[in-house]
């Protein structure tokens, strides 16, 4: 029973898409970057908005409370570039595995001001709107849609397992390389120590012989 419970817990964790929902501050002329580790062919969506500092939320934001937003991959591919916006969103499918970076910058302004940003970044297969897919068909297609959703979910779990297995192999290889380097370093240090000790012994022996102390 305990084993079944652990399996259910693991499946539940894999079914939940990765997400980052946070609120942070940026001063004028500063930049803040947030990264997300994504695997290839995974879908992601991000939404951001500058919090209105006015007590009356219906008032427009001043021009000083605007953002420059840039979303890039670790290989330098740009997925979004927006200038002087107060809110927005981005949606794309990762073409390659790696870290994806969302950079927020506040334009120069004097006196200095602080912008508060709400940012929600989610990644996973569950962004596909299965409910809308079901509405487009007939009622008797509901089971087919459910099976299709289950099929995509199982594929997602399968891809996650291979992803974590690949990461585990990378960590094992890194550990083996580190151990090998440490062994070589220990061997070189040991040889160097013996060499220094031998030179000291030879020098002292020569010194004592020259001075006829031995």
Secondary structure by P-SEA (a helix, b strand, c coil): caaaaaaaaaaaaaaccbbbbbcccccccbbbbbbbbbcccbbbbbbbbcccccccccccccccccbbbbbbccccccccccccccccccccccccccbbbbbbbbcccccbbbbbbbbbbbbccccccaaaaaaaccccaaaaaaaaaaaaaaaaaaaaaaaaaaaaaaaaaaaaaaaaaaaaaaaaaaaaaaaaaaaaaaaaaaaaaaaccc
